[in-house]
Amino acid sequence: MTLHEKVSAAHAVTLQIDHELCSGFADCVEAAPDAFELNEDNLAVLVDLEEPPLEALVGAAESCPVSAILIFGEDGTQLAPEA
């Protein structure tokens, strides 16, 4: 598993993008354009985890058709997408 991972102090969450699952559909970019973009390999990357509202990040995770984006709370509980 190839992970792109960032921790947000502002939201008290960890966000992971599994680049082996990501297919570059860009649904996350559409759901949270301030937070995500596609890199040169057409894979989602997180560009800003602090500024976008948590609801936008959760919406992006839930919009991913291959569940490549996971959001975990401080205690390790998966917040999105719903399990």
C-alpha positions as CSV (number, residue, x, y, z in Angstrom):
1,M,0.0,0.0,0.0
2,T,1.4,3.4,-1.0
3,L,0.0,6.1,1.3
4,H,0.0,9.8,1.1
5,E,-0.8,10.8,4.7
6,K,-1.1,14.1,6.5
7,V,-2.2,15.0,10.1
8,S,-4.3,18.0,10.8
9,A,-3.9,19.7,14.2
10,A,-6.8,22.0,13.4
11,H,-9.3,19.2,12.7
12,A,-7.6,16.6,15.0
13,V,-7.7,14.0,12.1
14,T,-5.3,12.0,10.0
15,L,-6.1,11.7,6.3
16,Q,-4.7,9.0,4.1
17,I,-4.8,8.6,0.4
18,D,-4.0,5.1,-0.9
19,H,-2.2,5.7,-4.2
20,E,-2.6,2.0,-5.2
21,L,-6.4,2.4,-5.1
22,C,-6.6,5.9,-6.5
23,S,-7.7,5.9,-10.1
24,G,-7.7,9.7,-10.7
25,F,-11.5,10.2,-11.0
26,A,-11.0,13.6,-9.3
27,D,-14.3,13.3,-7.4
28,C,-12.3,14.5,-4.3
29,V,-11.1,17.6,-6.2
30,E,-14.7,18.4,-7.2
31,A,-15.9,17.9,-3.6
32,A,-13.1,19.8,-1.9
33,P,-11.1,21.8,-4.5
34,D,-9.2,23.8,-1.8
35,A,-7.9,20.5,-0.3
36,F,-7.2,18.2,-3.2
37,E,-5.6,18.2,-6.6
38,L,-4.3,15.5,-9.0
39,N,-0.5,15.2,-9.3
40,E,1.5,14.5,-12.5
41,D,0.6,10.8,-12.2
42,N,-3.1,11.7,-12.1
43,L,-3.3,10.6,-8.4
44,A,-5.1,12.6,-5.7
45,V,-2.8,14.5,-3.3
46,L,-3.8,16.7,-0.4
47,V,-2.6,20.3,-0.8
48,D,-4.3,21.8,2.3
49,L,-5.7,20.0,5.3
50,E,-6.0,22.9,7.7
51,E,-8.1,25.5,5.8
52,P,-11.0,23.5,4.2
53,P,-13.8,22.6,6.6
54,L,-13.8,19.1,8.0
55,E,-17.2,18.5,6.3
56,A,-15.6,19.2,2.9
57,L,-12.8,16.7,3.6
58,V,-15.3,14.0,4.8
59,G,-17.4,14.7,1.7
60,A,-14.4,14.2,-0.5
61,A,-13.6,10.9,1.2
62,E,-17.2,9.7,0.8
63,S,-17.3,10.7,-2.9
64,C,-14.3,8.6,-3.8
65,P,-15.6,5.7,-5.9
66,V,-12.7,3.4,-4.9
67,S,-12.5,4.4,-1.2
68,A,-8.9,5.5,-1.6
69,I,-9.3,8.4,0.9
70,L,-9.7,7.5,4.6
71,I,-10.1,9.9,7.5
72,F,-9.3,8.9,11.1
73,G,-10.0,10.6,14.4
74,E,-7.3,11.1,17.1
75,D,-8.3,7.8,18.7
76,G,-7.8,5.9,15.4
77,T,-11.5,5.6,14.7
78,Q,-12.3,5.8,11.0
79,L,-14.5,8.8,10.4
80,A,-14.9,8.6,6.7
81,P,-15.9,7.0,4.6
82,E,-18.5,5.3,6.8
83,A,-17.4,1.7,7.4
